[in-house]
Amino acid sequence: MLSIFTTDDGDVRAEVINPDETPEELAEHEIRRCWLQVVIDVATREVLGWVISETADADHSMALLRMATRDKTKEKIRYGCKREPVPPPGLGLALADNGNATRNATVYGGQLGMGMTVMTGRAYQPMDKQVVERLFGTVQWQVLNFQPGYTGSRPGELTGYAPKASAKISHDDLYGTITRFFIDEYPFRPHYGTGMYGATPRQKREDAMTLYGPIDPPSQRERCLHLGVKVRATTTSEGVSAFKIPFNSTELQRFADGSSKTVTVHLDPDDLRKVYITAEGLNTVIEASLRMTVFKDLSLEEAIEIMEAATKANPTQRTLHERHLSEAMARRARESGFFPDSRDPASYQTIERLQRRADRLLQVEVRPPS
């Protein structure tokens, strides 16, 4: 594995590292290539979700679908947006290209489970997805090319300009700029695409709501079962543990009946307050609630980061209590001024990587107050 980084004078270098011994967090001056993934409403051109990630894969496509169907007030507050983001809708039809990020069993299964119709664009036919292609052009010319380090749309376009040496923007800064553009600017700009006739996306959404009405957003149960993450777990007297986070309910304990049973936990990485549990031979879906209230406002990645921070602060402790976790949260709040959001591209990772980080905490018990 290679670590790619820049020196203080802007030179790009690389060194060989051991992935088993090197921390996941980027060191100073390390760089990477990012993907911008977007989902929009074709009828109104409203942008429903956006994710910047290290790779284009099924995990990030599912994160994009979850963002499209949830409230985005968190992003509005964090990045100082002045307008209201588009409210969460239900999704009726999905049109995507042939990339492996969207054309895979995980994404198709989630979309079909939500009752969506799935369409796949033809290979090398940009007119099949012209609405999305046009949006990326708008973002490029009205947002990205004003940022230091912009490399141009093709190699050698910016003659005499050294983009790597000029880059001073962080991933979070870039995501904040794109967020403000999608919430504060793009919905209120006249659009001259097919069928828009100069109306703004927000005007088109209001017309669509008046003429046709909304598609109700999915419930938390649907989000967990179809767009969430599946974790195999074993029942105990304290419920089940997914990513070292405890969940329990009376219904779950009745099903376990004092014995260890293997179940599947369906978890929404953006909302940890409830999970839904299925098992072989079980005809109903069991609901279980979060047993560590300190995690109730956090995403899955934020919760793992808090546990890692608490573990580092208490290296001799084998049990993490609410007090340890609260102290870790307070310390991070003082140091950073806010908690990293799950959409922060500097921290958002694949579910497999989050699972590996959680597995490193196997020797540490996370104990609810009860």
N, C-alpha and C positions, 0 to 999 in steps of 0.2 A: 504494500500500500504506500502511496506517495502523499506527502503533505506539500501543498503548493502555497507559497507565500510571497510577499513583496518585502524588500528591504526598505530602509528609510529613504534611499535615493530613487525608489520606484522600480528597481530591477526585480524581475520575477525569478524565483529560484525554487528548487524542490529538494526534499530530503526523504530518505526511506525511513518509515516508521513501522512499529509493531502495533497492529490494530488492537491486540489483546492488552497492551500495556498503556496505550495512549488514550487520554480522556476524550470523550466525544466533543467537548467544547473546543471551539477554534481558539488557537493561540493568537497572540498579537501579530498583525500583518498577514495572517492567513486569509486566502481568498477562495472563492468557489463560483461556479456558474449556477444561476438560478433560473427556474422556469416560472413564468406567469401563466396561471390557469384561471379561466373566467367562465362563468355560466350566465347567460342573459336570457331575458324573455323576448322571443322573436317578435311577438305582436307589438310590444311597446318599446323595445330596445332598452328597457331598464336592466341594469346590471344587478344580478341577484347574489352573486358570490364571487370572491376572488382569493386566490391562494398563491403565494410565492414559495417555492420549494426547491430542494436540492435536485430532485429527480421528478420525472413525470411517470407516476405509477398508480396502481389501484388505490393505495392508501390515500394519496392526495386527491384522487378523483372522488373518493367517498367523503373526504373532508370538505371538498367543494360542494357536494350535494347537501351535506349537513349544514354548511353555512348558508346555502341558498334557502333552506327551509326553516331557519331559525331567526330569532331577533338579532339585529346587529347594533344595538345600543352600546354594547361594550366597545366596539370599534369606534363608534361616534365619540364617546367620552374620552377614550384614550388618546385619539389623534386630533381632538379639538375641532370636530366638524360642526358647522353652524346649522345645517339643515337636517331634516329627519331622513334616515335611510328607508329604503323600500321595506314595507312590512313583510313578514315571512309568508310566502304563498305555498300552495300545493303544486306539484309538478305533474303535468299530464302527458307530455311527450318529450323525448330526449333525442336530439340529433347531434351526432359527434362524428369525428373523422375516424380513420382506421388506425390511429395510434394505439399502442398497447396499454396506454394509461386509461383508456375508456373502453377498449374492446377486449374485455376479459370476463371471466365467470363471476368474479366478485362484484364488479360494477353492474353487470347485466342482472345478476340475481337481486341486488338491492333495488334496482329500478323496477324490475318486474314485480318484486314483492310489494312495492309502493303503489302498484296498479298503473304504472306508466307504460306508454307505448314507446318502444325503442326503435330508432332508425339509425342506420349507419351510412355515412356519406361515402361516395365512391372514391377510390384511390386516384390521386392526381387530378381531382376535379374541384378546384377551389370555389366554383360557382355553387356547389352543393352546400357550402357553409359560408357564403359571402358575407352574411351579417356579422359573424365573428371575425372574419378576416378584416373587415372594415373597422371594427372596434380596435383591433390591435394597431392598425395604422394610425388611428386617432391618438391612442395612448403614446405611440412612438413619437409622433410629431408635436404633440401638445404637452407632453409630460416628460418623457425620457430624454429627449435631446436637449433639454435645459439642465440636465443633471451633470455634475462633474464626473468624468470617466466614461461618458457615453461613447461607444465605439463606432457608431454609424450603422446603417442597415446592411452594409456589405464591406468586405475587407478593402482597406485602402481608400474608403470614401472620404475620410477627413485627413487630407494631406497635411503633413507637418504637425499633427496633433498626437500627443502621447497619452492615450486614455488611461492606461494603467497607472502612470505616474500622477495623473490628475485626479484620480478617484479619491474622494474624501467622504463619501456618503456610506452610511451603514445600511445593512439589510432592513433594519427597523425603520430608518429614515425613509428609505425607498418605499416600503410598504405603507407608511403613513402618508406620503405624498400621493400614492395611487389611491388610497382610501379616501382622502379628502377630495380627489378629483371625481371618484365614482359617486360620492355622496353629495358634495356641494356644487359641483360644476356640471358634469355630464348630463344628469337628468333634466337640467334647466336650459340646455342649449338647443336651438332650433336644429332639427335633423331633417336632412333631405334625401334619406334613403328611400327605397321602394315602399310606397304606401304611407310615408310619414308626412309628406307635403309641407315641410317646414315646421311641424308641431314638435314640441319638446317631448322626450320620453315620459315626463311626469304628466303632461297633458294627455298623452295617449293612454297612460295607465288609468287616469280618472275617467276617460271616455269608455275604456274597456270595462271598468267596474260598474259604470252606469248602464251600459248596454247588455253586458253578459253576466256580471256578478263575479265574485272571487271563486277560486278553487281553494277550499279550506286546507290549511297547512296540516301536516301529519301530527298526530299526537305523540307524546313522549314514548309511549309503548311502541308505536310504529317505527319511530326513529331508532329505538334500541334494537328491535327485532330485524329491521331491514337495512338500516344504514349504519348500525353500530358495529362494535367489535365483539367477536365471540371468544370466550375464554373457557377452557375446561377446568373444572374445580371439583373439590370434594367437600361435602358437608361436614361440619363439626358442631359442637355444642354452641359455638359462637356464630354460626351461619356459614357463609362462604367468603373466600378471599380472592379478589381479582386484582392483579397488579399490586399485591400487598395491601389492598384497600378492603376493609371488612364491610359486609352487607348482611342483613338478617331480617327475618320477619316471622311472625307466628305461623303463617301458612307454610313457610319453608321448614320450620322445625317439626310441624305435624307430618310433612312429607318425609323428612329424614327419620323420624321416629327413633331417635337416639342412636342411629347407626351411620356409618360413613357411606354416602352414595355419590356416585359421579354424576355431575350435572354440567350443563352448558350455561354460562352467564353471558347475557347480552347487555353490553354496556355502551352508553353514548359518551365518547371522549370529551364532548363539550359540556356535559351536564351529568355530574356524578351522584345526584341526589337519589336516583332510583335505578335499579337494574331489573331485568326480567329473566327468569330462569326456566329452562326447559330440560327435560330428561327423557330417556328412553322409557316407554311405558306410561309416561305421564300425559294425561289427556288435556290438561290445562296449562296455562302459563302462570308461573308464580311470580309475584311482585315482591321485591325486597328493598329495604331502605338503607341508606348510608348510615353507618354507625359511628363515624368520626365526623362530628359536625364541623370541625375545623376545615374540612375539605369541601363544604357544601357550595361554595362560590367559585371553586377552582375547576379548571379543566384537568384532564388526565395527566398531561405533561407537567402542569404546574404542581399537581399533587406529588408526582414522583420527584420533582426538583426539591420540594419542601422536605420530603423524607430523606433525600440525599443530604441536604443541608443539615438537618437535625442529626443524622447519623455522624457526619463529620464533626459536629459540635460536641457530640457525646460518644467518643470512640470506644469507651469502656462499657457503655450501656448496651444491653441486649434487648431492651424493651423501650419502645417509643410511646409516650403518653401524649395526651392532648397538650399538656404544658410544654413538652419538648417541641412539638410541632408549632404551637403558637409562638414560642420564642424564635424559632427559625423564620416564621413568616414575618414577625416584627423586625427582625434583623435585616431581612432582604428588603423590606419596605423602606427602612432607613437608608440602606445603601443605594438603592436604585430609584427611589421615589415612587415606584409603582411596580406591580407584578407583571412579568412578561405575559403577554396574551398568547393563547394557543395558536393564533394566526401569525405570530411573529416568525418570520422566515429564518431568523437567526437561531431559533430554538425548535421550531416545529419539525418533527422527525417521523419516520415511518413507525407503524405499530410494532414491527419486529424489533426495531432498535429500542423502543420504549420498553418492550418486554425484557430485553437483555438488561436494561438499566434496572428494572424492577427485580430481576432475578439476582442481581448483585446484593439485594437487601434481604435475601432468604434467611440469613442468619440472625436478622433483627426482627423481633416481634412488634407489630403495631397493635396496641391494646386500647380498645374503646374504654370510656370512663366506667361503664358497668362492670 
